[in-house]
Amino acid sequence: MGRLPLAILSLLLLSACAGKGPVAATKGPEGPIPLGRNAIGEECRAIPMEAAEGKAFALYCGDWEQASGSIAVTDLYDPLPEGAEAKARQLAVEANRTAWAGNLAQKAICQGAQPLPAGAGLLAQCQLREGGWPYVGVTQVDGRRMVQADGIPAVVDLLMAAPRLLDARPVTGGADVVALLRAALGDEALRFGRGDLNNFERLAEVGRLSNSVEDYAGAEAAYRRALDIQAKALGADSPGAGDTLMALALEVSNQGRGPEADALFRRADALLQKSFDKAARARLGSYMAFHAANSGDARRALSLGRDSSAIRRAIVDDLEEQAGGGANRAVLGSLAAARGDLIHSLLLEATVSLRLEQYGLAEAATIEAANLFSRTRGLPPWWHARILGIQGLARAGKGDEAGGAALMSKAVGSNKQLFGAGWPVASSMLELGRVYAQAGMDAEALAIYREALSMLAALDTERGQLPLDRLAPFLDVLYRQGQADAGQRAALHAEMFAALQMVREGVVGQTITRAAARFASSDPAVADLIRRQQDAVRSRDRLRIEAAAETAKPDAQRDKAREAELLKQLQASTADAQGLERQLQAAFPDYARLTKPAPVTAAALSARLGEGQALVQFAFAASGSYGFILTKSGILAYPVTVNRNDLQEKVGELRRSITPRAGVLPPFDLDLSHDLYVRLFGGAGEVLSGVRHLVLVPSAALSSLPPALLVREKPLGRDYARAAWMVRDMALSVVPSVPSFLALNAAQMRPAAAKPFIGFAAPSFQGGQAGGLKALGEECRTDAPLDPGLLRALAPLPETADEIRAIGGRLGAASGDLITGSAVTKAAVRGAGLEQYRIVYFATHGLLPGELRCQAQPGLALSPPDAMPASAADDGLLTASDIALLRLNAELVVLSACNTAGGDARLGGEALSGLAESFFFAGARSLLVSHWQVPSAPTVRLMTGLFAGGGDTAQALARAQRLLASDPATAHPFNWAAFTLVGAAPQSEKGV
């Protein structure tokens, strides 16, 4: 069945708390009752709410619109027995029978209640299910009534005083309880307020929503900020932080950063050892099972998943036994949450079983999950669709494609009703399309894939990652159809190309996401409008789910008035979201260009290509790959005989053959270079004949290989000067994406800058260790400034100062525009007026990791400050986000000491593409970048030839490279192939 994406569980996994929040209440007819101040000085009040039994109040403090707790008052029908122990036992029984107890069990996990001093009642120390924050439940008897209250520790004195405050009687006591909690929880727990919880819950929601659209980098950012809030409010060692840490660890794992995820899971494990939540170990096990699956260890994942299911099944059995006749509301509330946890584990088992092609086990797990769901009220309605979808995949795997597709179609229909035209629906449609494609049901596959992609293109929220492997079956079906129908072949190839533009994955996608976030945060007006638009979208989606859930009830249970009101609110909220989206697009087009680039069709691109110009893009999937070559006359799609993993291996071998060892260059593998050329371009046939300028949109490992060193004809011997290098026949350039290729045309229309050249070189590095860049790439800093010592430890580049003097001198640069040494700082770059210069030259180390850890970004290393700066704005690393905020008018930006070997055992070419996107966003027309550090002598010679040639930049670079490649002294590609032109303008190109 192939590798099954874990995305099918994304809505379920990190929304496991969605059904466990407080039950919604409606305000009652009475006015608020003042209660006094909480522990952090906020005025609090009790708002009467409608209640099915007795009286209910929500406790609000300060100006917050979310409650800090609740109070419930019910009558005791029988007096409590005499004697402290008997009284406490009976009070516990009575307390657990109320609706308040059921609500508390849904939103918090509590230890067994303990008697209050002097027999005043019961105190339960709890932690919220959302994030493990400390929480308190208090039960007291006041005459013939029972007063139950819950809330954050900061309001515990008000909870204790509730029986008297509600009647405006004098308050006595409560200090003993505060002292007890302070001893148990620490002072921090008594000082956090509703505002801290609000900020945390908002970020946790952003994390879940980002995960649900597979924007794992965005989810990681949200959970890191949420963790910071917890650490500041509760201390770094709070047991509740274990939940947030495991969520963060999973998002890191989802991005392929296994060792970093391992470390985070270990931290979570240590904190959860101190938690009294019995299900915490099972929850950690299930998250680690996902991590094992992400790492390719499906058998360990299945073992961990089964262990988690066993723990959770035992908890459910125990609670079902306690529930008895259903009188114990606290047990019933916990039972609903425990069943939800078990459903989660069972679907994890099913998903991993699908990977192992154990379809019977997968189906059995979904059947058990479906049975639990049908017996449990209050679980999110979209879980049923998740169960059906996975069950359908299991059935299809067993050979019943029609039956499996029917179940998955039902899941799609349910998701449509709940979510409308959004990512959850499109994601489930992509899975259904894959089943159709594997069953040979091409017509059905095409229909469902087309609907899904149309839905994704129309999203009014930023899309997350969409890996190529999720669209690969669609490309296969389109190509098969094109081979069978010559008349429709060109149109089908164009459709394949359009689908490929929807892919967003890897380091490039993460870099763009982070640059967009930085752009938004840099402008308060942008940030405010984005926040309002995102809030409106969340409100719309919540109302859509509530309205769909109400409509789906049996007629006897439906509330027609509530349904009508929800639909009315939904209509208004939808209009609000759409209006704010239009306003955002119109007012801030730069942000829209970063987050939602306009789709590009093959026809539009061909119309912008010049004579003798062609563009090639590749799609490297796990199983099969395709190439797309576009010229002025049309498009051709063809199979490529190298998959993603094979490409990584071949590019790695070629990179090793141009990496000096102990100062000696190894022989370059001409045969392997030719083999790779044939695999990549052999299917293009005669389309490349007559092409004078080839523009490549690289992806995967190909981003780390300059195309100039590919060999077109079978080599005879090892004479590099006579090899048929690709650059001998055509000029070559690359662009990070198809939209950026078209966007460069608009950049060409701007007036040229007045000054010729500004250069930054030889920053004040003092190290010499080869691992300096690796250590820098592994630094986990989030939004904090970078340790200056890490930059200082980089190998110095003194010869680059001579490099920019030689090149700048030839171009007429003023001496003040040649910045070197300790003067090469972020402040100097920001204050240099870069928009005045035609050529901007950086001769420094580039941080181009193969993976982006801890919210890191690709960037350029500049001189570090003497001491740790107050913020990242002055820390010495010019990141992609920093670059996106610059204002450039450069015809060419040169990055002359970058190395796309990555420094972290992974190739870093994708990071270079992300960096290039940021330079284009800032206003650069093109970049000249090195894939490895070249000695200054050949670099100066190459640059001199480039700038002396004039005219077309790509052709000038090709001429300069041919001269060095033809000279036996510099014919090894190490000397001339490192530099690649990034950003070729369509049609009318301008040289430097």
N, C-alpha and C positions, 0 to 999 in steps of 0.2 A: 504493500500500500504506500510505501515511501515515508518520508519524514513528515509527521503530522505537526503542524504548528501549535504551540501551546496557547495561541491567541484565542482559541475557541473557549477557553476558560476565563479570559481576561475580565469579563464583566462580573464573573462570579467570585473570583479569587479575592480581589481586594475590595469587594463590596460585601464581604461576609458579615459585616456589622450593620448592613443596611436595614435588616429587619429587626434590629435589636434596640432601636432608639425609643425614646419615650412616646407613649401613645398620644396622638394629637387630641387636644382638648379645645373646647369652645368657651369663651368668656361668659361668665354668668351675669345676672342683672345688677349685682351690687357693685359699689365702688371699691377702690383700693383701700387697704388697711395699712397704715404706717407701722413699721417694725423696728426702726432704728438703724444704726450703722453696723456694717459688717467689719471684719478684722482689718480691712484695708481702707476703711473710712468712707465707703459708699453708703448713701441712704438706700434702704431697702423697703419694699412694700409687698404685701400679699394681695394678689389679684384673684378675686373669686372666679371659679370656673364651673361649668356645668359638670355634674357628676351623676353616675348611675346609682350611687349609694352615698348617703351622708353628704358631707361638704368637701369641696376640693379647692385648693388655692395654688397658684403658681407664684413663686418667690422671685421678684425682680430687684436688681440692685443697680444703682447709678443710672446711666442712660442706655444701658444695653437692652436690646430687643429680645435677647435670649434669656431664658430663666436660669437662675442660679440654684434652683431647687424646687421642691413642691411640698405641700402640706395637705393631709387628708384627715377628716374627722368622721368617725363612725361610732354608732351606739353599741355599747356592750349589752347584750340581751341578758346575760347572767353575770352576777358579781364574781370577781376572781376569788379563789380560795385564800384562806389565811396562811401565813407562813411564807417566808421569803422565797424558798426554793420552789414550793408548789405554785406560788403566784407567778414566778418567772417562767416556769414550764408552761402553765396555761396561757400566759400572756403571749409566749412565742407561738403557740398554736393559733390563738386568735389573730395575731399579727400577720401570720402567713396566709390567712384566708381572704384578705382584702384585695380589692383591685389595686390599691397602692403597692402592695407587695409584688403583684404580678408585673406592674410597670417597672418597679425597681429592679426586678430580676432580669427584665429585658435590656435595661441600659447599663447594668453594673453586675459585677461578680462580688459577692460578699462572703466574709468569714462568718462563722456561727456567731449569732448575737450574744453579747455578754451583758449581765445585769449592770445597770448603772449604780453608782454609789447611793447608799441609803435606800435601795429598792425603788428608785424613782422611775424605773423603766428598763428598756433594752437599748443597747448601742451596737450597731453593726458597722465594722470597718470594711469598706468596699473599694473597688477600683472600677472606673468606667471601662466598658468594653472597647470604647473608642480611645485607644492610646494609653489605657492603664492609669489614668490620672486618679489620685486619691479622692474618695467620695465617702459620704457618711449617711447612715440611716438610723433614725431615732424613733422609738415607740414609747409613748408615755400614756398613763391612765389619769384622767382628770374627772373624778366622780364616776358617772356611768358612761362616760364617753372615752374613746381611744383616739389619741392624736398621734399621727405618724408623719414624720417629716424626713426629707432627704435633701442633700445638697453638697456643695463643695465645702471643704473644711473651714473656709473663711466665714461661713454663715452658721457654724455649729452653735454658737451662743444664741442666735436667733431661733434656731430649730429647737433648742432646749426650752426657750422662753415662749414658744409658739402657743401652748395652751392658754397662757395668761395674756399674751399680746393680742390674740384674736378677740378676747373679751375686754381688752383695755384694762386688765388688772395689773397690779404691781408685779414686777419681775424679781424673782429670787433664784439663787443657785445658778448652776451652769459652769462655774469656774473649774470644778473638779473634772468635768468632761473635757474642757479645753486643755487642761494640764495633761490628762490622759492621752489625748490625741497628739499633743506636742511631743510627749515622750515616745509615742509609737511611730509617728510620721516625720518628726523633725519640724523645725520652725518654718522651713520653706513651704511645706504643704499648707500651712495656715495663712500664707501670704499671697498665694496666687488668686486671681480673680476671674470673673467671667470673660474679661477681655483677653486674658491669656488663652483660655479655652476656645474662644471664638477664633483667634488667630490660628491656633493649632488645628481646629476642626475645618477651617477654610482650606488650609494647606493640605490636610489629609484628603479632603474632597477633591482638590485639584490633583493630588497624587492618584486617587482612584480613577478619576475621569481620564487623566492622561494615560494611565495603564489601559483603560478600556478601549482607547483608540490606538494602542500600541505605540504611544509616544513615551517610551521608557526613559529617555533622557529628561523629558519634562517631569515625569513622575519622580525621578531621582532628585531633581532640583527641589521639588515640593517637599519631599520627605526629609531632605537635609535641612531645609529651613524649619520644618516642624520639629525636628530633633533638637535644633538650636533653642527653640522656644521652650521645650521641655527641660533641657539642661539648665537654662537660666532660671526657670521657675521652680524646679524641683531638685536640681543638682544632677551632676553627670551620672550618678550611680542609681538613679531612681529605677525600681523594678519595672515601672510602666514603660520606660524607654525601650525595654526589650522588644515590645511589639513594633514600635516604630523602626527600630534597628533591623528587625527581620524583614519588614516591608521594604526598607531601603536596600537591604542585601539582595532581595529578589530582583529589584529593578536594575541593580548593578549586574546581577547574573544574566538578566534578560538582554543586556548589551554585550554579553560575551566576555566579561571581565571576571573570570573564575577565581583567581587568587584573591582579588580584592573582596569579592563576595564571601569567600571562605572566612576572611578575617572579620568581616562584619557579622557573620553568623556566629562566630565564636564569642564576640562581644555580647550579642543578643542572648546566647546560651547562658553566659555568666550572670547576666541580670535576671533572667527568668528563673534561675535557681532560687531567687529570693521572693518570687511571686507566689501568692496563695491560690492562683488560678490553676485548678487541676487540668484544664484543657490547654494550658500554655505549651506544655511539652508536645502535645499532639499538633498544635498549630505550628510550632517550630519545625516539627518533623515533616509536615506537609509542605512548608515553604522550602525546606531543604530537599524534598523530593523533586520539586520543580527545578531547583538549582541543579540537581543531578541530571535531570532530563535535559536541561539546557547544555550541560557539559557533555552530553552524548552517552551518559551511563544510564540507559533506560532500565536495566535490571535493578540497579541500586535504587533508582527512583521508585520502581514498583514496590520494592521491599520497604522503603521508608513510608510510601503511601499506605501500604497495608498495615504497617505498625500504627500509623496515625489513626486509621479507620478502626483498628481493634481497640485503641484507647477510647476513642469517641463513642464506639458502639457500647462499651462497658458503661460509660457515663450515661448514655441514653437509657440503657436497660435499668440502671440504678434509679434514675429519675422517673421512669415509667412505673417502676414498682412503688416508689414513694407517692406518686400522684394519686394512686388508688381511685377513689370515686371522683376526683377532680376538684375537691374542695380546697386544696392547698394551692393558692394562686401563685405563691413564690416559686413552688416547684414547677408549676405549669409554665411560668415565664421562662425559667431556666431550661425546661424541656424543649421549648420551641427553639431557643438559641442552640442547644446541644444538637438537636436534630439538623439544624442548618449547618453546623460544623461537620456533622457526619456526612451530609450530602456533599459538602465540599470535598471531603476526603475520597468519597466514592467516585466522584467525577474525575478527580485526579488519577485514581487507580485506572479508571476506564481510559483516560487519555493516554497514559503511559502504556497500557495494554495494547492500544491501537498501534503505537510505535513498534511494539514487539510483535505485532501481527497476531496477538492472542485475542481474537475477536469475540470468542465465547466469554472469556473473562470480562471483557469490556462491556458486553451486553448485559451480563449478570449484574455488574456494578450499577449500570444505569437503571435497571429494573428495580433494584433495592432503593436507589435514590428516588425514583418516581413514586414508589410506595410511601416513603417517608414524607415526600412533599405533599402528597394527597391527604395525609393525616395531620398536617401541621398548618395551623392558621398563622397569618402574619408574615410569612416569608415573602420576599420580593417576587412579584408575579413573573418577572423575566427569567427566573431560575428554571421554570418549567420548559421554556424554549431552549435553554442550554441543555437540559436533560434530553429533550427530544433530538436536538442536533447531534449530540454525541452518540445517542442510541442509533440514530440513522447512519452515522459513520461506521458503527460496529456492524450493523446489519449489511451495509454495502460491502464491508470487508469480508463478510462470510459468503459473499457471492450473490446476495439478493439486492442488486443495485436499485431495482425498481422500488422495493419496499423501503430501502434506506433513503432513497431520494424522496419518497412520499413523506417520511417522518421529518426529514430536513426541510421540505417545503412547508410543512405545518409549523415548524419552528420559525422559518422566515416570516410566515404570515402573522404569527403571534408577535414577533419582534416589530413588524411593521405597525401593528396596532398600538403597541406600547411606545415605540420610539420614533415612529414616522420615518422619514427618509434620512437616516443618520448612519454613523459608523457601525453601530451594532448590527443593523440590518445588512448593510453592505458586506460586513465581515462574514456573516453567516451565509450570504449569497455566494461569496467567493468559495467557501467550503463546498457548497452545493454544486457549484460549477465544476470544481475539481472532481467530484464524484461522477457527474455526467461525463466529463472528458475521459476519465479512466474507464468508464463503461462503454465508450465509443458512441455515446449519445450526443453527437456533435451539435445538432440543431438546438437541443435543450441547453447544452453548455454555452453556446454562443449567446442565446437569449438571456440567460441569467447573468453571465459575465458582463454583457453590455449594459444591462440594467444596473448592476452594481457599480460599474465605473462611471456611469452617468450620475448616479447618486453621489459618489465621492467627489466628482467634479463640481457639484452644486453645493457642497457643504458650506455652511456659514460660520464654521469654526476652523481653526487651524488643524490641518491633518497631522497625525503622527507618522511614524515610520510605516511604509508599505513595502515589505521585502519583495524582491523580484520573484522568489520561489512561489509566492502566492498567486502570481499571474502567469507563471510559466506554462501551466496546462492550457490557458487561453491562447497563448502564443502558438503552442503546438497545434491546437485545433485550427486556428486561422491559417497557419502555414499549410496544413494538410488540405484545407479547403482551396487554397490558392493553387496548389499543385494539381488539383483535380479540375479546376476551372480557370483556364488561361484568360478568359474574358474578364474575370473578376480579380485576377491575381494582383494587379497594381493596387486596386482599392483595398484588398485584404492586407497587403504588405503595409500600406499606409495606416491601416487600422492597428496593425501590430506595433508600428512606430508610435502611434498616439498612445497606446496602452503603456508602452515603455516609459513615456514621459510622466506617468502617474507614480512610478516607483520612487520611493524615498527611503534610503537606508544607509546604515554605516556612518562613518565619521563625517562625511559631507553634510548629511541631513542634520546631525547633532550640532555641527558648527553653525549652520544657518539658524537653527532653533535658538541657540544661545546668543548669537549676534542680534537676532530679532528681539529677544528679551532685553538685551542691553540697550538697544535702540529705544525700546518702549520706556524703559526706566529712566532714560536720560532726558526725556521730555515729559513734564508733568501733565501737559494737555493730552499727549498720546496715551500715557499710562491711565489717566482717568477715563478716557473714552473706551479704551480696551477693557478696563475693569467693568464699566457699565454694560458693554456689549456682552462680555462673558457672563455677567450676572443675569442679563436678560435671557441668554441662551439656556443657562442652567434652570432659571425659573420656568421657561417654556417647556423644557424637557421634563421637569418635575410635574408640571400640570398635565402634560400629555400622558404620563404614566398613571397619575391619579385618575384622570378622566377615563382612560382605557380600562383600568382596574374596576371602576364603578360600572362602566358599560358592560363589562364581561360577567357581572354577577347575574344569578338567576333573577327573573322578573320580580319574584316575591321579596328579594332582598335589596333590590335597587332603590336608591333614593333619587327620585326624578329631579327634585329641586336642587340637590347637591350636584347632580350630573349636569344640569343646565348651567349652574353657576360656574362649575369647573370649565365647561366648554366656552363660556363667555370670557373667563379669565385667560384661557388658552389662546383664544383669538386675539385678545389684546396684547398678550405677551409675545405672540408670534410677530405681530405687527411691530412691536417695540424692538425686538431683536433684529428684524429685517431693516428697520429704519436706521438703527445704530450701525449696522454693518455697512449700509450705503454711505452713511456719514463718515465712517472710518476710512473707507476706500477713497472717498473724495477728498477728505481733509489731509490724509497722510498716505499718499500713494507709495512712498518709499517703504513704509512698514508693510503695506499690502504686497509689494513686490518681493520682499524677503519671505513672507509667510505663505503667500498664495500666488506664485507666479502664474501668469496667464498660460493656458495650454497652447502648444504649438503643433500645428498640423504639418504633414509632409508637404502638402501643396504650398503652404505659406513659406516654408523654409526653402523649397526649391526655387520659388519665385525670387528669393533674395540672394541666391547664389550667383556668382559671376561666371563668365565663360572660363573653362579650364579649372574651375573650383569644385571640390566635392567635400561632403561631410560624411564621416563614418561614425556610427555609434554601435557599441556592442552590448549584448545582454548575456552575462555569464551566470547561468543558473547552476544549481547543484548537480543536475542531471544532463541537461542539454543547453546549448547556447546558440545565439543568432547574431549575425552582423547585419547592419542596415547601412547602405550607401546611397546617398542622395546627391543628385546633380541637378543642373538646370532643367534637364529633360525628364526627371522623375525619380522613383525610388526602387531599389531592389533589396529584398530580404533574402538571406541565405543562411543555411546551417553552418555553424562554426565547430570545428572538431577539437575543441578544448573546453572542459568545464571549469568551474570556478576553482576547485581544488588543484586540478592539473596546472592551471594558469599560475596559481600562487607558487607552485613548485618550480615551474620553468623560469618564471621571472626571478625567483630567488637564486637559481643557478646562474642566470646571466648576470645578476648583480654581483654575485661572488667573483665572477671572472673579470670584473672591472674594479675590484677592491684590492688595493695594495696590501701585501702582507710583508711585514718587516721591511717596508720601504721598497719592495719589489713588486712590479705589476705582473699578475699571472697572465697566461695566454687567454685571449678572448675566444669564446666558443662560437666560431662562425657557423658551424653546422647547426647548433641549437638555435641560433638566431634565425637562420634560414627556415628551419623546421617550424618555428613559431610564426614566422611571416606566412608560410604556406597555410598553416592552420587558421590564421586570422583572416587572410585575404584571398585564399585560394578559391573560395566560392564566389568571389566578386566577378570572375571572368574577365571580359574585356572592358568592363565599365571604367576601370582605372586608367586605361590607355588614353592619352591626351590630357590627363589631369596634371596641371602645373602647381596646384596648391591644394593639399589635402588637410582638412581640419578634422581632428579626432576628438570625440567626446569619450574620454577614457573612464573606465570603472574597474572596481576590484583591483587586483594586483597590477593591471596594465597602467594604472595611474602612477606607478613607481618606476616605469620604464620609458625613457625618452624614445619616441618612435624612430628617430634618425638612425639608431644603431641596428634596426632590423635589416636583414640581408635578403634582397629580392631573388637573387639567382644562386644556384648551388655553388658554393665556394670551391675554388681549386687551390689547395694549399692554404697557407696562413699569411698570405701577403695582404695586410690590412689596406695598403695604399691602392690595391687593385680590386678590393671587394666591392660587390654591387650594393653598397649601402642605399637604403631607401631615399636618403636625402640627395643622392646624386641625380635622381630622376624628377624630384618635385620638392617644392618648399613644404614644410610641415609646421603645423601649429596645433594646439589643443585648446579646448574650452571646457570649463567645469560642468556646463549643462547646456542644453539646447536653448532655453530661454535667455541665458546670458549671452549666447551668440547673437541673437537678434537684438538684445538690448544694447549691444555695443554699437549698432548702427546709429542709434540716437546720440550716443556719446561723441561720435565723429562730427556731429554738427556744431559742437561748441567751438567758440573761438580759441585759437592756440594760446597757451600761456606765454608770458613775455620773457621769462628767464630760462636759460638753457638747461641748467643742471644743478642738483643739490645731492650731496652724497653723505652717508653716515657709515663709518667704518671703524674697525679696531676698537670696539668697546673695552672697558677696563676689566678684562678677565685675567685671572691669575693662576688658574689651575693647570692641568696637564693630564688629568685622568681621562681615559677614554670613556669612562662611564658617566661623565658629567651630564650629558644630555639625557641619558637613561634615568638618572636620579631626578632630574628636573621633570621629566615626563611622568614620573611616578608620584610626584608630590601631590598630596591631597589637601587642597587649600580652599575649595569652594569660592566664596566671595572675599576671602581674607587675602591680605598682601602676601607675596611670595617672600620666603626667607632670602635675604640678599646673599647669604653664603652659598646658596645653590648656584646662583648666577656667577658669583665670583670664582667658583670652582671650575668653570668652563675653560677649555683650552684657549689661550690668547690667539689673536689673528693679526699680528703686527704688520704683515705684508699687505693686508687689505688697505691700509692707509696709503701706501704707495700706489695701489691699484686705483683708488678714486682720484688721487692727484694726477696720475697719468691720463685717465679717461676724461676727468673733468677739465684738465688743461687743454686737451684737444678740442673740447666742445665749448671753450670760452667761459668756463665757470669762474666766478669770483672766489677769491681765497676764503672769504667768510662763509661760502656755501659748501665748504669741505670740512665736515665736522668729524672729529676723531677723539679717541680716548674717553676720558671721564665725562666729556661734554655730550656724549651720545646717550641722552636720557629721554624718558618719555615726555618730560616737560619740554625738552628741546624739539622733539618731533612735533608735538602739539602746537608749539609756538613758532614754528619755522615758516608759516605761511605757505604750506606746500602747494596750494592751488596756483601759485605763481610760476611753477616750474614745469617744463616739458618732460624732463627726465628726473626721476627720483630713484636714488641708488642706495640700497642697503647691503653692505658687505659684512654680514654677521651670521652667527648661528641661527638656524631656524629650528624651532621646536615643532617637529612633525611626527608625533607618535602614531603608531598603528592603531592605538585605541586611546580614547579620551577618558581618563580616570577622574573620579571625584569632581566632575563638572569642569575639568580642564579644557583648554582650547589650544589649537595650534597658534603659534605666535613667533615673534622675532625677539631674540635676546639682546637687550641693550645694557648699558652700564648700570650696575646696581647702586642704590644709595648706600651711604656709610652705615646707617643703622636701619632697623626695621621701621618701615614707614607706617603712617597711621592708616592708610588705605591702599587698595590695589592700584589706585590711580597713579601712584608714583613708585611702584615696586620694581621697575626695570624689565618687565616682560610685556611687550606690545602684542596683546592677544588679538584674535580675529574680531572680537567685539570692539576693542579699542580702535582697530583699523576702520571698521564700519562707520565709526563716528568722525573720522577725519574728513576733510574736504579737499579733494584732489582735482586737478585738471591735467593730469599727466598723460602724455601720449605713450609713455613707457615707464613702468616701475621695474627695477632690476633687483632681484634677490640672488646674490652671487655666492653665498656660502651655505646654502641649504643642503640637506642630505635626506632624501626620501627613503633611505634604508631604515629610518624610524628610530633607531637607537633602543628599541624595546623588543627585538626579535620579530617584529611585525613590520611589513612595509608601510611607509607613511605617505604614499602618494595621494591617498584620499584626503588626508589632512591638508596637503598642499592645495588640492582642489577647493576645499573649504576656505582656506586662506585667500585663494584667488577670488572667490565669490565676494569676500569682504572688501578686497581692494576695488573690485568693479562697482560694488555698491557705493563706495566712497568717491568714485568718479574716475578711476583709472581706465584708460582705453585698452591697454594691454600690459602684460607682465613678461619679463624674461627671467626665468627661474632655473636654478641649478638643481639637479638631482643628487649630486655629490660635490664635495668641495674640490675644486680644481686649483692647482698651483697658479699663482698670480701671473706668471709669464705667459702661458697659453691663454689665460683669461683676458689679459690686456690685448694680446694679439687678436683674439676673436672679437672683442668689443671694438677695437680699432677698425677692423674690417667691416663690422656691422654698421658702425656710425658713418664710415666713409662711403658706404655704398649708396646711401640715400634711397628715396623711393619706398617701395613696398618693404615693410619690416621683415615679413616672413621670407621673402626672396633674398633680402640682404643677409639674413642669418644663414640661409642655406648656402649662399656663395662663400661666406666666411668659413662655414663648417667644411665645405668641400676643399678649400685651400689647405686647411690643417689636415684633413683626412688624406690628401694626396701627397703630403710631405712625410717621407718615411720616419722622420724624427718625431712627428706628432700624430702618426696615422692610427695608433691605438685609440679606440673610441673613448678611453678614459680622458684624453686630452681635449676632445672637441664635442662629444655627444651629450655632455651633461646638461647643456643649456637648452631649454625648450621655450618657445614662444607660447604664452597662454593668452588667448583672446584675439582671434582674427576677425576683423570687421567684415560684414557682408559687402559684396560688390565693391564700392569705392573705398579702397583702403589707403591709409595715409602712413607714410614712413616717418621715421624719427628725424 
